[in-house]
Amino acid sequence: MLLLYKLLAPREDRDERGATAVEYGLMVAMIAIVIVGGVSFFGKSIVNLYSIPSGVFKP
């Protein structure tokens, strides 16, 4: 009976390193998607923002 309990009872000491790695991987992927989306959305505005002042400094 004790063997059956040990097999079926939830274990407190499970190794969760794989799950943690997957969670960090998903967070990195979401951050990358946000960065790519932001750059593609604001890209031309940022280029125009810096190109106007740079024209003042040309010799």
ABEGO torsion letter per residue (X at the ends): XAAAAAAABBBAABBAAAAAAAAAAAAAAAAAAAAAAAAAAAAAAAAAAAAAAAAAABX
